């Protein structure tokens, strides 16, 4: 389905959020769209260090980033700037709340709306789910 969407002229980016098979799925999908001109995005903050560096991810968005205040936009901006050591300090600071089962984790990560992060600019958008 996503590859068919890639052939639509006004589609410029793909938000690939699958959880499992995790980063291996990211790599496989990125290989499928490589060279198409589509931008790749995985909204899972744990994947960002790799997806920014290896896949050129320029944008990250999902719901519930606001839970951590400005931490995720700052973290992503630092990754984009190549300041991964400082970015990872932020990641490890918020990580206990991100882990499954944490009592600090946001109650819902449901794909209803997105806050996109491009550096420190937030862009709201509506998520569309295919059945």
N, C-alpha and C positions, 0 to 999 in steps of 0.2 A: 504494500500500500504506500509506504513512504517513498519508495523508488518511483512509483507512478506519479506521485505528487511532485517529485523532483523535475519531471518533464514539463510542468506547467510554467510558462514564461515568467509570471510575476511572483513565483515562489523563490525566496532568496535565502531562507534559512530553515533548518530542521532542528527542533527540540527533541532530542532522543533521550527519553527518561524511562528506563526499564527496570532499574534496581538489579534484577537478575537477568542475564548472567553477569551483570556488573561490567567492569572495565573491559573484559573480553568481548562483550557484546558491542561496546562502544567502538573498539578497534575494528571489529568485523563490519559494522555499519559504516564507519568512516571510510574504510577501504572501498565500499560499494559506491559512496558518493564522491570520493576523491576525483578531482578533475571535472566535476559537473558545474563548479562555480557556486555551489550551495555552501552556506556557512553552517558549521556543526556546533550544536550546543547541547551539553549535558548539565542539567541543573543541580546535580548532586555535588555538594561542596567538597566531599571527600575525593571526587574524581578530578576536580579542577586543576591541581598542580600538573597532572599528566596531560589533560586535554588542552590546556592552554599551551603548554610547551610543545607537545607532539602533534596536536591536531589544529593548532592555531585558533582555538576557541576565542571568540571576541565578545561573546554575550552569554549571560547566564541568568535564567529566570525560572522561578517556581513560586508557589505560595509559601507563606510562613517565614520568609527571611526576616520580616519585621520583628519576629520574636527575639532576634539577637541584636536589635537596634541597628547601628551602623557597622557592625562587625563584618558581615558578609560582603557588603559593597567595598569596604576598605580592604579586606582580604583579597577580593577579586581584582581590584585596581592594582594592588601591589604585585599580584601574579602577572598581570598584563605589562607592568613596568619592569618585569624581570627581577623583582625584589622578593624572591621566593623565601628566603630565610625569615624576613620580617612577616611575610604572609603566613608562614607556617606557625609562627608564634601565636597569631590570632586563631588559626585553625585549632591548635592544641588547647587554647584557652576555652573555646566554645565546644570542643569535642565531647566532653562529658554529657552535655545536654543533647547532642546529636544522636548518641548511641541508642539503639533500640532498647526499650525497657526503662530508659531513664525517666525518672519522675519529673525532670525538667524539660523533656521533649515536648514540642507543641502537640496538641491533641490530634490535629488533622493535617495530613500532608496531601489532602485530596486535590485532584487537578481541576479546580474550579476557576481560579483566576491566577494571574502571574504578575510578579513584579520582576521586570527584567533589569539586569544590572550590566551596565556598559561602563567600566571604570567606576565612577561614583555617581553616575546619572541613573535615576530609576525611571523606567518606562512601564506604564501599566498596559496590559493587553489581556484579551480574552482567550482562554484556552479552548480549543475545539477537540473533542474526543471522538475517534472513530470506533464504531462498535466492532 
